[in-house]
Amino acid sequence: MILSNATICHIRFFNKSHIIAPLILLYSFPMPETQSRLIYAAGLVVLLAVVVAGPYMQKRLEPDAVVMKTSPCDLQKGACNALWGNMSLTLAMGPTPLIALKPIDVSLVLNGAPEKATVTLSLQGAEMYMGEIRSTLSSLPNSPELFKGQTYLSICTDLDMIWRATVYIETSTQLYAAHFNFAAQ
């Protein structure tokens, strides 16, 4: 099945076509009316279960992490901050405005990490699932608290889209996460 970007853009939570396509195929075969109604009812129950359980399943698939406290901010306007105990981070992305399919430079300052950390940036649609764009940020040799990398936003047919940038900080004992939402074209 070939999907356009517009189609992919509007699939929420996970790909439901794996369930819907067989149901459509099943309905196309002639069958007795009673059997048809039972299959139709079963199909509706399965579809409803997918729609209701989708957000729950998506949250369960996310890694367990200590979520850092973030301050209100907009990555389109400047850097964003997060805090957990003695650890703090500042995330900046640019050049602004952040636009789909254009390279985005990512800079992160991490202070107070308990030990050497691996830092990853994940970009996902906050209101619609469009996959995950993951980038590993590298620490600079002469500034171990400074991490740099590059990423991009995928394209969507909606004029404005709300994105969630999640910074994952992984140490040998704990995973930390900081979430920042922003709008982009």
PLY file of the C-alpha trace (Angstrom):
ply
format ascii 1.0
element vertex 185
property float x
property float y
property float z
element edge 184
property int vertex1
property int vertex2
end_header
0.00 0.00 0.00
1.52 3.34 -1.02
0.67 6.26 1.24
1.24 9.90 0.45
2.63 12.33 3.04
-0.89 13.70 3.47
-2.20 10.23 4.34
0.68 9.45 6.69
0.25 12.83 8.36
-3.30 12.01 9.46
-2.72 8.50 10.88
-2.92 8.91 14.64
-1.28 6.82 17.40
-0.24 3.89 15.21
-1.07 2.42 11.82
-4.70 1.28 12.08
-4.77 0.24 8.41
-3.51 -3.18 9.50
-6.90 -3.68 11.16
-9.16 -1.66 8.85
-7.94 -3.13 5.52
-8.82 -6.77 6.39
-12.25 -5.64 7.65
-12.97 -3.85 4.35
-11.82 -6.91 2.43
-14.02 -9.14 4.61
-17.10 -6.98 3.96
-16.65 -7.26 0.20
-17.50 -11.00 0.14
-21.19 -11.99 -0.13
-22.52 -13.82 2.94
-25.79 -14.51 4.76
-27.33 -11.46 6.46
-26.97 -12.77 10.05
-23.31 -13.64 9.56
-22.72 -10.28 7.90
-24.21 -8.39 10.85
-22.10 -10.35 13.35
-18.90 -9.68 11.43
-19.86 -6.02 11.05
-20.48 -5.73 14.81
-17.21 -7.52 15.61
-15.36 -5.20 13.22
-16.84 -2.14 14.90
-15.84 -3.45 18.34
-12.25 -4.03 17.16
-12.09 -0.59 15.55
-13.48 1.07 18.68
-10.96 -0.81 20.83
-8.10 0.43 18.64
-9.29 4.04 18.81
-9.83 3.94 22.59
-6.70 1.96 23.47
-4.39 3.79 21.03
-3.36 6.68 23.31
-2.94 4.33 26.28
-0.75 1.94 24.25
1.36 4.80 22.92
2.08 6.02 26.47
2.93 2.48 27.61
5.47 2.16 24.77
7.38 5.26 25.90
10.43 4.52 28.05
10.17 4.95 31.82
11.98 8.15 32.70
12.16 10.78 35.40
10.39 13.74 33.82
12.19 17.02 34.41
10.23 20.16 35.28
10.12 22.54 32.32
9.41 26.24 32.32
6.89 27.67 29.81
8.72 28.58 26.62
8.61 28.50 22.82
11.56 27.01 20.91
10.59 29.28 17.98
11.42 32.30 20.15
14.46 31.06 22.06
15.98 28.52 24.40
13.95 26.39 26.81
14.95 25.19 30.27
14.28 22.12 32.40
15.25 21.23 35.96
15.45 18.10 38.14
17.18 18.40 41.50
20.67 19.81 40.84
20.54 18.96 37.15
19.46 21.55 34.60
19.39 21.76 30.84
18.93 24.49 28.27
17.76 23.49 24.78
18.03 25.77 21.74
17.10 24.99 18.13
17.63 27.11 15.05
17.73 28.87 12.76
14.27 30.14 13.53
11.61 29.94 12.36
11.80 26.14 12.52
10.44 24.88 9.17
9.79 21.36 7.88
12.52 19.68 5.80
15.14 22.34 6.61
18.20 21.37 8.68
17.86 22.42 12.31
20.91 22.92 14.52
20.40 21.71 18.08
22.38 22.95 21.06
21.97 21.68 24.62
23.76 22.76 27.79
23.58 20.14 30.55
24.72 21.13 34.03
24.81 18.96 37.15
24.43 15.56 35.49
25.39 12.89 38.05
27.79 11.21 35.60
28.63 10.93 31.92
25.39 10.97 29.95
24.11 10.08 26.50
21.79 12.80 25.18
19.15 12.14 22.53
16.56 14.47 21.00
13.25 13.00 19.84
10.77 14.94 17.68
7.17 13.73 17.38
3.86 15.25 16.47
2.14 16.25 19.73
-1.38 16.03 18.28
-0.91 13.50 15.48
1.54 10.66 15.12
4.01 11.12 12.27
6.72 8.80 13.41
9.70 9.72 15.52
12.79 11.64 14.41
15.63 10.78 16.78
19.02 12.48 16.87
21.92 11.72 19.18
23.62 14.87 20.44
27.39 14.76 20.83
29.31 16.43 23.65
32.13 18.71 22.66
35.59 17.52 23.81
36.60 20.86 25.35
33.10 21.54 26.82
31.61 18.28 28.18
28.44 20.11 29.33
27.69 21.32 25.77
25.97 18.93 23.33
25.41 19.63 19.62
23.57 17.92 16.79
21.31 18.39 13.82
17.76 17.30 13.04
14.77 18.19 10.86
10.97 18.27 10.98
9.00 16.08 8.59
6.40 17.65 6.35
2.65 17.68 6.96
-0.27 19.04 4.98
-1.55 21.04 7.97
-0.41 24.67 7.85
0.75 24.66 11.47
1.61 21.61 13.49
2.35 21.19 17.18
5.58 19.27 17.72
6.99 17.76 20.90
10.75 17.91 21.36
11.81 15.42 24.05
15.34 15.46 25.39
16.42 12.09 26.83
19.40 12.07 29.17
20.59 8.56 29.87
23.09 7.76 32.60
24.16 4.31 33.76
21.50 4.36 36.49
18.63 6.58 35.30
16.82 7.95 32.27
15.63 11.57 32.42
13.28 13.29 29.97
12.24 16.89 29.31
9.30 17.68 26.99
8.90 20.93 25.05
5.98 21.63 22.68
6.24 24.14 19.84
4.42 25.06 16.64
6.05 24.88 13.22
5.08 25.08 9.55
0 1
1 2
2 3
3 4
4 5
5 6
6 7
7 8
8 9
9 10
10 11
11 12
12 13
13 14
14 15
15 16
16 17
17 18
18 19
19 20
20 21
21 22
22 23
23 24
24 25
25 26
26 27
27 28
28 29
29 30
30 31
31 32
32 33
33 34
34 35
35 36
36 37
37 38
38 39
39 40
40 41
41 42
42 43
43 44
44 45
45 46
46 47
47 48
48 49
49 50
50 51
51 52
52 53
53 54
54 55
55 56
56 57
57 58
58 59
59 60
60 61
61 62
62 63
63 64
64 65
65 66
66 67
67 68
68 69
69 70
70 71
71 72
72 73
73 74
74 75
75 76
76 77
77 78
78 79
79 80
80 81
81 82
82 83
83 84
84 85
85 86
86 87
87 88
88 89
89 90
90 91
91 92
92 93
93 94
94 95
95 96
96 97
97 98
98 99
99 100
100 101
101 102
102 103
103 104
104 105
105 106
106 107
107 108
108 109
109 110
110 111
111 112
112 113
113 114
114 115
115 116
116 117
117 118
118 119
119 120
120 121
121 122
122 123
123 124
124 125
125 126
126 127
127 128
128 129
129 130
130 131
131 132
132 133
133 134
134 135
135 136
136 137
137 138
138 139
139 140
140 141
141 142
142 143
143 144
144 145
145 146
146 147
147 148
148 149
149 150
150 151
151 152
152 153
153 154
154 155
155 156
156 157
157 158
158 159
159 160
160 161
161 162
162 163
163 164
164 165
165 166
166 167
167 168
168 169
169 170
170 171
171 172
172 173
173 174
174 175
175 176
176 177
177 178
178 179
179 180
180 181
181 182
182 183
183 184
